[in-house]
Amino acid sequence: MSELASLRKLIEEAGERMVDLGDVHRWFGVHLNNEAWKVIDDEAISPDDQQRRREEALYRAYASVYH
């Protein structure tokens, strides 16, 4: 199931019943963590990269930890 499809499923369930807030945080935490690692691994972030690219990876990691 794609990320978009799983998000749609979560939204549909939220509209039909009460969704546990922990499930919402878990969903965002997992997906943000995966995205952070994708940026780090696939794009090989280094100290010489533009500040925007490094901050993007950092903020994804922060958001993942929050959720």
PyRosetta script that sets phi, psi and omega in degrees:
from pyrosetta import init, pose_from_sequence

init()
pose = pose_from_sequence("MSELASLRKLIEEAGERMVDLGDVHRWFGVHLNNEAWKVIDDEAISPDDQQRRREEALYRAYASVYH")
pose.set_psi(1, 132.3)
pose.set_omega(1, -179.3)
pose.set_phi(2, -72.1)
pose.set_psi(2, 163.5)
pose.set_omega(2, 177.9)
pose.set_phi(3, -59.3)
pose.set_psi(3, -42.5)
pose.set_omega(3, -178.5)
pose.set_phi(4, -64.6)
pose.set_psi(4, -41.6)
pose.set_omega(4, 179.1)
pose.set_phi(5, -65.4)
pose.set_psi(5, -40.1)
pose.set_omega(5, -179.9)
pose.set_phi(6, -69.7)
pose.set_psi(6, -33.7)
pose.set_omega(6, 176.1)
pose.set_phi(7, -67.4)
pose.set_psi(7, -42.2)
pose.set_omega(7, 177.6)
pose.set_phi(8, -60.1)
pose.set_psi(8, -41.6)
pose.set_omega(8, 178.9)
pose.set_phi(9, -62.2)
pose.set_psi(9, -43.4)
pose.set_omega(9, 178.6)
pose.set_phi(10, -61.8)
pose.set_psi(10, -43.5)
pose.set_omega(10, 179.7)
pose.set_phi(11, -64.9)
pose.set_psi(11, -42.1)
pose.set_omega(11, 178.3)
pose.set_phi(12, -61.1)
pose.set_psi(12, -44.6)
pose.set_omega(12, 179.5)
pose.set_phi(13, -64.0)
pose.set_psi(13, -37.6)
pose.set_omega(13, 179.4)
pose.set_phi(14, -64.4)
pose.set_psi(14, -33.0)
pose.set_omega(14, 178.5)
pose.set_phi(15, -74.9)
pose.set_psi(15, -23.8)
pose.set_omega(15, -176.6)
pose.set_phi(16, -94.8)
pose.set_psi(16, -28.2)
pose.set_omega(16, -176.6)
pose.set_phi(17, -154.5)
pose.set_psi(17, 172.2)
pose.set_omega(17, 175.5)
pose.set_phi(18, -73.0)
pose.set_psi(18, 127.1)
pose.set_omega(18, 178.7)
pose.set_phi(19, -102.2)
pose.set_psi(19, 135.3)
pose.set_omega(19, 178.8)
pose.set_phi(20, -64.0)
pose.set_psi(20, 130.2)
pose.set_omega(20, -179.8)
pose.set_phi(21, -57.7)
pose.set_psi(21, -31.5)
pose.set_omega(21, 177.5)
pose.set_phi(22, -62.0)
pose.set_psi(22, -35.3)
pose.set_omega(22, 177.7)
pose.set_phi(23, -65.8)
pose.set_psi(23, -38.8)
pose.set_omega(23, 179.3)
pose.set_phi(24, -66.5)
pose.set_psi(24, -47.5)
pose.set_omega(24, 178.5)
pose.set_phi(25, -61.5)
pose.set_psi(25, -42.1)
pose.set_omega(25, 179.5)
pose.set_phi(26, -59.8)
pose.set_psi(26, -45.5)
pose.set_omega(26, -178.7)
pose.set_phi(27, -59.9)
pose.set_psi(27, -50.1)
pose.set_omega(27, -179.1)
pose.set_phi(28, -65.7)
pose.set_psi(28, -39.9)
pose.set_omega(28, 179.9)
pose.set_phi(29, -59.8)
pose.set_psi(29, -45.9)
pose.set_omega(29, -179.7)
pose.set_phi(30, -63.7)
pose.set_psi(30, -48.7)
pose.set_omega(30, -175.8)
pose.set_phi(31, -69.7)
pose.set_psi(31, -37.9)
pose.set_omega(31, 177.2)
pose.set_phi(32, -68.0)
pose.set_psi(32, -37.6)
pose.set_omega(32, 176.9)
pose.set_phi(33, -62.6)
pose.set_psi(33, -45.5)
pose.set_omega(33, 178.9)
pose.set_phi(34, -61.5)
pose.set_psi(34, -41.7)
pose.set_omega(34, 179.2)
pose.set_phi(35, -66.2)
pose.set_psi(35, -38.9)
pose.set_omega(35, 179.0)
pose.set_phi(36, -62.2)
pose.set_psi(36, -45.0)
pose.set_omega(36, 180.0)
pose.set_phi(37, -68.0)
pose.set_psi(37, -33.5)
pose.set_omega(37, 177.8)
pose.set_phi(38, -62.3)
pose.set_psi(38, -44.2)
pose.set_omega(38, 178.6)
pose.set_phi(39, -64.5)
pose.set_psi(39, -43.4)
pose.set_omega(39, -177.8)
pose.set_phi(40, -67.1)
pose.set_psi(40, -48.3)
pose.set_omega(40, -176.2)
pose.set_phi(41, -77.0)
pose.set_psi(41, -53.6)
pose.set_omega(41, -173.6)
pose.set_phi(42, -70.2)
pose.set_psi(42, -37.1)
pose.set_omega(42, -175.3)
pose.set_phi(43, -100.0)
pose.set_psi(43, 0.4)
pose.set_omega(43, 175.9)
pose.set_phi(44, 45.7)
pose.set_psi(44, 68.3)
pose.set_omega(44, 178.0)
pose.set_phi(45, -63.2)
pose.set_psi(45, 134.2)
pose.set_omega(45, 178.9)
pose.set_phi(46, -135.4)
pose.set_psi(46, 165.4)
pose.set_omega(46, 179.1)
pose.set_phi(47, -61.1)
pose.set_psi(47, -20.5)
pose.set_omega(47, -178.4)
pose.set_phi(48, -85.8)
pose.set_psi(48, -8.1)
pose.set_omega(48, 179.8)
pose.set_phi(49, -69.4)
pose.set_psi(49, 163.3)
pose.set_omega(49, 176.9)
pose.set_phi(50, -59.4)
pose.set_psi(50, 147.1)
pose.set_omega(50, -178.4)
pose.set_phi(51, -58.8)
pose.set_psi(51, -37.2)
pose.set_omega(51, -179.2)
pose.set_phi(52, -59.7)
pose.set_psi(52, -42.6)
pose.set_omega(52, -179.8)
pose.set_phi(53, -66.6)
pose.set_psi(53, -41.0)
pose.set_omega(53, 179.1)
pose.set_phi(54, -67.0)
pose.set_psi(54, -40.9)
pose.set_omega(54, 179.1)
pose.set_phi(55, -65.8)
pose.set_psi(55, -36.5)
pose.set_omega(55, 178.3)
pose.set_phi(56, -59.4)
pose.set_psi(56, -47.2)
pose.set_omega(56, 178.7)
pose.set_phi(57, -64.1)
pose.set_psi(57, -41.5)
pose.set_omega(57, -179.2)
pose.set_phi(58, -64.4)
pose.set_psi(58, -45.2)
pose.set_omega(58, -179.2)
pose.set_phi(59, -68.0)
pose.set_psi(59, -33.4)
pose.set_omega(59, 174.7)
pose.set_phi(60, -63.7)
pose.set_psi(60, -41.5)
pose.set_omega(60, 179.1)
pose.set_phi(61, -66.1)
pose.set_psi(61, -42.9)
pose.set_omega(61, 177.4)
pose.set_phi(62, -59.8)
pose.set_psi(62, -46.1)
pose.set_omega(62, -178.9)
pose.set_phi(63, -64.0)
pose.set_psi(63, -37.4)
pose.set_omega(63, 177.5)
pose.set_phi(64, -61.9)
pose.set_psi(64, -44.6)
pose.set_omega(64, 179.7)
pose.set_phi(65, -64.9)
pose.set_psi(65, -38.8)
pose.set_omega(65, 179.2)
pose.set_phi(66, -59.5)
pose.set_psi(66, -45.8)
pose.set_omega(66, -177.9)
pose.set_phi(67, -79.0)
pose.dump_pdb("model.pdb")
